[in-house]
Amino acid sequence: MSRPFISRVVPLKRDLRYDRSTGRAHLPVRVCLRDGTAISTTLDLAPGQVELLYIQLERGIELREDTLRQA
């Protein structure tokens, strides 16, 4: 039996939750599989991962804005 592969993970349109006691953030996401099924779950992020994701998203937004200005 072959296992389904993940095609993409997308954030759900729901608020991220923050756990003060652990410093972890919990982002609701949908994991889409190649066979067409999808699973809703939570991406749990440690404090350092939250910071890294912030930096990466900020950079992605800057690149998108630069591209739109050049168009």
N, C-alpha and C positions, 0 to 999 in steps of 0.2 A: 504494500500500500504506500503510495507516495504522499508526502506531507505537502499541504498547501504552503505556498511561499507568500510572504508579505509583499504587496506591491507599493503600499504607501501608508503613512500614518498622518492623520490630519487632526488638528485641534477641533474640539466641539465648541459650539457657540454657548459656552457656559463659563462662569468665572473660575479662575484658579483659586484653590484653597491653600492657605498657609497655616502650618502647624507651629505655633510659637514654641512649644515644648521641645521640638526636635529641630526646628529651623528648616524643615523640609517644605517644599511646595508640591502641590498635587494638581496636575493639569489634566482635565478630562480630554481624552482623545478617542478617535475611531481608527482601528487597525483594519485596513482593507486588504483582503487576500486575493491572490490571482484567480481563484475559482469563483470570484464574484461575491463571496460572503464578507461580512464585516463584523467586528467585535468592538464594543465600547468598553474602554478600560481607563485606567489612570496612569499617567506618566509621573512617577515619583522622582523628584529632583532634590539632591542634597544641596546645601548652600552654595558650594563651589560650582555646581552644575547650573544653578539658577543664574549666577553671575556670568558664566560662559555663554549660556543661551541668550542672555540680555545683550551681550557684546555682539554675538553673531547676528541676532535679529536687527539690532541697530545698524550694523554694517549692511545687511541686506536691504533695509529701508533706504539707506543712503545711496546704494547702487541703483535701486529702482528709481529714486528721485532724479539722480544724475541722467539716467537713460531717458526719462520722460522729458527732462529739460532739453536734451539734445534732439528730440524728435520734432 
